[in-house]
Amino acid sequence: MSSFKKYLLWKLKTSALRTVLFTVLAVMLILPMVSEAVDYTHSDISYSSCGISNLEILLGILCTVIPIIELSGFKNRRNIDTLYFLPIRREKLAAAHYISGFLQIFFIYTVAFFATYAYLTISTDWFALGYMLPYYFLSLLVGLGIYSIFAFIFSQANTVLDGVIFCAAWIFVVYLVICGIQECIIESFINSQYFFNNRFAYFLRDWGLIYEQLDSLTVIFYDMIEINDPRNNSYIPWIMDHVYMFFIWGAAGIAAAIGYFITFVKKGAEKAGEISDTPFGYKTLIPVIAYLAILLAKGHVISISLYVAMMVIAYVVYRRGFKFKKSDVICMLCSIPAIILSLIIGS
Amino acid sequence: MIEIKGLSHSLGKKLILNDIDLTLNDGSVMGLVGINGAGKTTLLRLVSGVYNADAGEILIDGVPNSEESARRELFFLPDDPYYTTYTTGKNLFDMYSVFYPQMKRETFEQYMKDFALDSKKPIRNFSKGMRRQLYIALALSVRPKYLLLDEAFDGLDPLARLAFKRAINTLVEENGTSVIISSHSLRELEDFCDCYALIDKQTIASSGDIAERVERFCKFQLAFTREIDESAFDGLPTVSVEQSGRFFRIVLEGRADEMSSRLEALCPAVIEQMHMDFEEMFIHEVEKRGYLK
């Protein structure tokens, strides 16, 4: 057996206890919610009460948390000393951790999913459960994309804390950028009435959130799973017209997976524990989020003051002290035009 | 054989090692010495493949150390190995045996028994020295062809040091293992290293056979009946002179018999040759380079 296979098996073996604990926890949380849902009358149930949305939330959480757990060992220089000298190529080490993480997600999600499936099958005939299987496979595929994105983002950081902050920030940053463009530029300076009434604007905004693909998939499948859905969900054909959004996020997932492997192989072990100077980290996130938050405050002085203070705190976290670099000071000073623009928009 | 050719590496913007050339022959035990921050750990990390070199190459039996096959022959014991709250000796053995199939549980357990350690207990309950012994037991169980040890004596009590040195000697004799060991305990290194490499100013400042190198120096204690000062030794290849009244302790670079006769010419009342060890040689080497003065 190759060193890769042996290492992967060892990884799975050592994470088995954690996986089982997570699985038990997931099932314990989901089943009571589903059980409560089937006590409702048929007309009251929604996709959020039949358990599918719980599964969606579970998958979203797993795809965010597991890469952090799986890769946090590489943010510790002492651990790197004991791992990188081993006779296994970095590509294989990266692959072993990537596969091990996703297999853990697969196991937890699969058990929780089929526990829900079994419960619904036994307790009610309201659902066309045959549609749950394609939903299961497609949600796993979407989950793989989300997992890859978080694996890539986390791999960019040099410490666990930085990695967690980057992951948290990237959940909202695309959404914030779209909101900023829509509300502060298009709405304020071009054609506010048109954009306010344009459903596509809101659609695009929602799709800026990393989890929206999972949510939309769930909405589509719920419509098929629940027999005789009493609601007229006009959102479904709307999503189906924009199915390309799944492919855009899918492409982002593939790019992230490639980026993860490149980062893992090329990034020097000596970076572990150092300041995270990646373009996917503080360097970009702080100014982008701060400027957009200031613009979106639309002249509200208290909010603007708060955002400026938060920007300074973010730079302190970034530099682990008050030793700012010239580029940090320039970025902080550049918030002045953003404040002026915000005041103009607000007036 | 480990061959290091033109190796350079920087950490951030700081150049740590510059154009290093070094060879470790099979069955040799090399002491890697240098002042704090000289780059000993960086060199070991580069050889073990933890760091990728900025320039140059490291060949293990002619194969670049980036290759799995080359690293299968090598084991690196870092200065402060990582462990989690629940890590036990048994866990570590299980992990390392994935990569080193030659590891035998009985051998490991025997070493653990020798060090009076329990492989089932979490490492967090161990003292620094006990943790060091556990990792040494692992390293010895691997029986690698090349063993890299960073600050290996750190935290070990005198008995454990002795046991460790004996175990290394046995490994070298039985397995033909080559060892690179970095340490500040130069007296310990002298006991079982046959060669050394001194890192200074980003490069290998001096290297070679320890005994040969030490023999290049000699140390004498002298007493005079008359008042003299250090200038009396001008013209001699002095490395250091310590004066206490009419007593002198002098280190010279050169053969002891030749130096002795040149000192006799100064008519001392007493002249006595003293033992010169590796640590003293190291101190003189680094003093010569402008440190410690």
Interface residues (C-beta under 8 A of the other chain):
Chain A: S3 K6 Y7 W10 T14 G73 N76 R78 N79 I80 D81 T82 Y84 F85 L86 P87 I88 R89 G268 A269 E270 E274
Chain B: L11 G12 R45 S48 G49 V50 Y51 N52 S66 E68 S69 A70 R71 R72 L74 F75 F76 P78 D80 P81 Y82 N91 D94 M95 V98 F99 Y100 L148
